[in-house]
């Protein structure tokens, strides 16, 4: 069914076609008519399936011409990147309309956002923190809101924003349309639905297939202190063209990026502590191919929308199985194919069980051919039998431990980097003097 058959104004159909949209995705085909009907909605679909257009198009259809009578639509997002990208999607889809919007998020000064609000907007796209700042200052009155969108709600729950969300919902008029979109449906999400929605229609597309079939999954077994060595080896391969490396923590992401740069590998990093300007610059360099590696944390996972990502590398196993889905959603988007690589230590093997259960398949464990594993062989990593995994060898560090906490001898060596051959072509030996197990040391002594 083409977009022209969904009941949208021709100006919006033209906007969709200008973006190269020909046929609606399953979530769009089901959600657009539902939103146009005026009912509340709970919709679940995996990342990269067009959820934003699924609510933006019918909302723009409802708005019609711009009216300077106060904001009529409020879209809540968990991160700055998502807020910015959703606002950009609204403008791209509504390029043949005259609606006005503002995106409210931290990391930038309040001035331009304040000026846009005073000038009058139809749509507010905001993170909860920055919105609360404006609400506390009485600059925004939500009494005119007609449509409330809670996007990526499971991520808001994970980030502890639920109380802010509840407070904001209470400030919106009871008579409104509320749309809840999420990549997954955890039990706590039902609690949100009870107080925010009334008799919602449900669309659940992601639950049957939580990950796209166009993504190939693989586990590479490795000890903790050889993770960086293995990452270097993987990034030398010709097919690793556009890569996102995920770390659990901000410090971990910064450390990985630092080590890659020391090895003369161009990369950028994005996480919550980066300024908005730094985030935008990093994403632009990655999108345009000026750098081939983006290092990111889970908090930024859903804010990265880049076509052509060849590989996602999970340097750290995610804390929550749902985060794995969000991470690998960066590759294999639409009709493309991609690879999701997870570097797993024996101590992390039991954390893979929940991931395999969520995605409905076992992930093959494949040692990397030609990699100089300590002791001459890859450690045993068996998610199906965690107790049988290789024990932690004496002297191993956990340089980037769970949750960013240093374990074992890592605290003594966290400022050291690998003393090996500089990163480049060929088959360098990543161990000092060719010996396995040499730890990475900072070239500048920091």
JOLINHU-V696834 format. One record per pair of residues at least 12 apart in sequence whose C-alpha atoms are under 6 Angstrom apart, sorted by the first residue. I is the first residue (numbers start at 1). GAP is how many residues later the second one is. Records with the same first field share a line. If there is no record, write none. Layout:
I->GAP + GAP
This chain:
2->21
11->85
15->78 + 79
16->77
28->26
31->23
32->22 + 26
36->22
40->137 + 138 + 139 + 160
41->138 + 159 + 160 + 161
42->138 + 160
43->138 + 159 + 160 + 161
44->137 + 138 + 139 + 160 + 161 + 162
45->138 + 160 + 161
46->137 + 160
47->282
48->285
56->34
66->32 + 33
68->52
70->74
71->50 + 51 + 52 + 74
72->50 + 72 + 73 + 74
73->50 + 72 + 73 + 74 + 75
74->49 + 50 + 51 + 74
75->50 + 74
76->50 + 51 + 74
77->49 + 50 + 74
78->49 + 78
80->25
81->222
82->221
83->42 + 43
100->21 + 22
101->20 + 21 + 22 + 23
102->22
103->21 + 22 + 23
104->22
105->21 + 22 + 25
106->24
107->168 + 169
142->30
143->29 + 30
146->30
147->29 + 30 + 31
148->30
149->29 + 30 + 31
150->30
151->30
152->29 + 30
153->29
178->19
210->149
214->118 + 123
215->117 + 122 + 123 + 124
216->123 + 124
217->123 + 146
218->123 + 145 + 146
219->122 + 123 + 146
220->123 + 145 + 146 + 147
221->123 + 124 + 146 + 160
222->122 + 123
223->122
224->174
225->172
242->50 + 67 + 68
243->50 + 68 + 69
244->49 + 50 + 51 + 68
245->50 + 67 + 68 + 69
246->49 + 50 + 51 + 68 + 69
247->50 + 68 + 69
248->49
249->155
253->42
263->159 + 160
264->159
266->25
267->24 + 26 + 27
268->14 + 26
269->25 + 26 + 27
270->26
271->25 + 26 + 29
287->19
301->26
309->22
310->28
311->27 + 28 + 29
312->28
313->28 + 29
314->28
315->28
321->33 + 34
328->12
346->35 + 43 + 44
349->32 + 34 + 37
350->33 + 36
352->31
353->30
374->62 + 63
397->12 + 13
398->12
399->15
416->24 + 25 + 26
417->23 + 24 + 25
418->21 + 22 + 23
419->13 + 21 + 22
420->12
